[in-house]
Amino acid sequence: MPGMNKDTSAGKQKEMMDMQTQMSLPMSFFTHMGIPLNAGTYSLRVAALLDQYKGLTTADMNFQFETGLSKTVGLFIGGEKLFDDPTLEAMVQFLVFKSRNGMSGFSPIIEFEFPLGDEAPRHFYTLVGIAGTLSNSRLASNLVLHYSPIEDLVEGSASLVIKASKQIFFVSEISGLVGNGLKPVFELLGGVKVKLNKNFILGFAFQFPVTVNRDYSSQYVFQPNIMLGK
């Protein structure tokens, strides 16, 4: 029927506009998106890390893959410290609110962590949390908080991405971990991302801890990011 065709066409146009809006700003370095990506949109971030601590320099890497499974469900798969003490992560986001421009919203999350190191006390952890984003065409802020009931600890991160030009974006992040009987850990990051084209972004950053409890004294980050959509 003509009315249904118009509604379908308008719906597809809105989905395409939402997808283009989501991809107009690059993701931060390590903070998850506050809302799921649109179905048919894919992001892969691979970071090479250079750590310095007590005069020693070590290298490591991680990866983060995100996509939308439906209009309200998103999937995140990641790996941390792949060279030293690897951990795999799988996270599912459930969108409960999304703004008209498709850039702001709120979503609860559930995450599963799989430590792969030989000395890991457990091989499986379940975390729950919340994530949110407040963004427009020039600025994107994301906040993610996780709680691990088994470990009784909270970890989280927040990021801010500012558009300086069509190709240059400034990024700042803060991340931390607090838990029962643990000394807190907080880290700050500053960096820049360069959009070479609509699908490929390069990121360069410097990260450092601001607490006594730390795994490194400074960290250099190089991160290519591939973004694909319909």
C-alpha positions in Angstrom: 0.0 0.0 0.0 1.3 3.5 -0.7 1.2 4.6 2.9 3.3 1.6 4.0 5.8 2.3 1.3 6.2 5.9 2.5 6.6 4.8 6.1 9.2 2.2 5.1 11.1 4.7 3.0 11.1 7.3 5.8 12.2 4.7 8.3 15.1 3.6 6.2 16.1 7.2 5.6 16.1 7.9 9.4 18.2 4.8 10.0 20.8 5.9 7.4 20.8 9.4 8.9 21.3 8.0 12.4 24.2 5.8 11.1 25.9 8.7 9.4 25.5 10.8 12.6 27.0 8.0 14.7 30.0 7.8 12.4 30.6 11.6 12.2 32.7 11.5 15.3 35.4 9.0 16.1 35.3 6.8 19.2 37.6 7.4 22.1 40.6 5.2 22.8 39.4 2.8 25.5 35.9 3.9 26.7 33.0 1.9 25.4 30.2 3.6 23.5 27.4 4.7 25.8 24.7 3.4 23.4 24.9 0.5 20.9 26.0 1.1 17.4 23.3 0.9 14.7 22.7 -2.6 13.2 25.0 -2.8 10.1 27.6 -0.6 11.6 31.0 -2.0 12.7 34.0 -0.6 14.5 37.4 -2.2 15.2 40.0 -0.5 17.3 43.4 -2.1 17.7 45.9 -0.4 20.0 49.6 -0.9 20.3 50.8 0.1 23.8 54.3 1.1 24.9 54.6 1.1 28.7 57.4 2.6 30.8 58.0 1.6 34.4 61.1 1.8 36.6 63.4 2.3 33.7 61.9 -0.7 31.7 59.9 -0.4 28.5 57.5 -3.1 27.5 55.0 -3.5 24.6 51.5 -4.8 24.6 48.3 -4.5 22.6 44.5 -4.8 22.9 41.5 -4.8 20.5 37.9 -3.6 20.7 35.2 -4.7 18.3 31.7 -3.2 18.4 28.5 -3.6 16.3 24.8 -3.4 16.6 22.8 -6.6 16.6 19.4 -4.9 16.4 17.8 -1.5 17.0 18.1 -2.0 20.8 21.0 -4.5 21.3 24.7 -4.0 20.8 27.7 -6.3 21.1 31.2 -5.5 22.3 34.1 -8.0 22.1 37.5 -7.1 23.3 40.9 -8.3 24.4 43.3 -6.7 26.9 47.0 -7.2 27.6 47.3 -9.8 24.9 51.1 -10.2 25.3 51.4 -10.3 29.0 48.2 -11.3 31.0 45.4 -11.7 28.4 41.7 -11.2 29.2 38.9 -11.6 26.7 35.6 -9.6 27.2 32.1 -9.9 25.8 29.6 -7.3 26.6 25.9 -6.8 25.6 24.2 -3.4 25.7 20.4 -2.9 25.9 19.3 0.5 24.7 16.5 2.0 26.8 16.7 5.6 25.6 18.0 7.3 22.4 17.7 11.0 21.4 16.1 12.1 18.1 19.5 12.8 16.6 20.7 9.3 17.5 23.8 10.5 19.3 22.7 10.6 23.0 21.2 7.9 25.1 21.4 5.4 28.0 21.8 1.6 28.1 22.3 -1.0 30.9 25.0 -3.6 30.1 26.1 -7.1 31.1 29.7 -8.2 30.6 31.5 -11.5 30.8 35.3 -11.6 31.3 37.6 -14.5 30.6 41.1 -14.2 32.1 43.4 -16.5 30.2 46.6 -16.2 32.3 48.0 -19.2 34.1 47.8 -17.5 37.5 44.2 -16.2 37.1 42.2 -17.1 40.3 39.1 -17.6 38.2 38.4 -18.2 34.5 35.0 -16.4 34.3 33.6 -13.2 35.8 30.2 -11.6 35.3 29.8 -7.8 35.5 26.8 -5.6 35.3 26.7 -1.9 34.7 25.4 1.2 33.0 26.5 3.3 30.0 25.5 6.6 28.7 26.4 9.2 26.1 25.7 12.9 25.5 26.8 14.1 22.1 26.2 16.4 19.2 27.9 16.9 15.8 31.0 18.5 17.4 31.3 16.9 20.8 30.9 13.4 22.2 31.0 12.3 25.9 30.7 8.8 27.1 30.5 7.2 30.6 30.7 3.5 31.5 30.5 1.9 34.9 30.9 -1.8 35.7 30.4 -3.7 38.9 31.8 -7.1 39.6 29.9 -8.8 42.4 32.4 -11.7 42.8 35.3 -9.3 43.3 33.3 -6.5 44.9 34.9 -3.8 42.8 33.8 -1.0 40.5 35.6 0.0 37.3 34.7 2.8 35.0 35.8 5.3 32.4 34.6 8.5 30.9 35.7 10.2 27.7 35.4 13.4 25.8 35.9 13.8 22.0 36.0 17.3 20.6 35.9 18.1 16.8 38.7 20.5 16.0 38.3 20.3 12.2 36.9 17.9 9.6 39.9 15.6 10.2 41.3 16.4 13.6 39.7 15.4 16.9 41.0 15.9 20.5 40.4 13.1 23.0 40.6 13.0 26.8 39.7 10.1 29.1 39.8 9.2 32.7 39.5 5.6 33.9 39.7 4.0 37.3 39.1 1.0 39.6 38.0 0.9 43.2 37.2 -2.1 45.3 36.9 -3.6 48.8 40.4 -3.9 50.3 42.1 -2.6 47.1 44.1 0.6 46.6 42.3 2.7 44.0 43.8 3.1 40.5 43.0 6.2 38.3 44.6 7.1 35.0 44.3 10.1 32.7 44.7 10.1 28.9 45.1 12.8 26.3 45.4 12.2 22.6 44.4 13.2 19.1 42.6 11.3 16.3 43.0 11.9 12.6 40.3 10.9 10.2 42.0 9.8 7.0 38.6 9.0 5.4 35.1 8.1 6.5 36.2 4.5 7.3 39.8 4.8 8.7 41.1 6.8 11.7 44.5 6.9 13.3 44.9 7.8 17.0 47.9 8.9 19.1 47.7 9.3 22.8 49.7 9.5 26.1 48.3 8.0 29.3 49.6 8.1 32.9 48.4 7.0 36.3 47.6 9.6 39.0 47.6 7.2 42.0 50.4 5.4 43.8 48.9 2.0 42.8 50.0 1.6 39.2 51.2 -0.9 36.6 53.3 1.7 34.7 54.5 5.2 35.0 53.6 6.3 31.4 52.1 4.7 28.4 52.1 5.7 24.7 49.2 4.6 22.5 48.9 4.1 18.8 45.5 3.0 17.6 44.1 2.5 14.1 40.3 2.4 14.0 38.2 1.0 11.1 34.5 2.1 10.9 32.2 0.4 8.5 28.5 0.9 7.8 25.9 0.2 5.2 
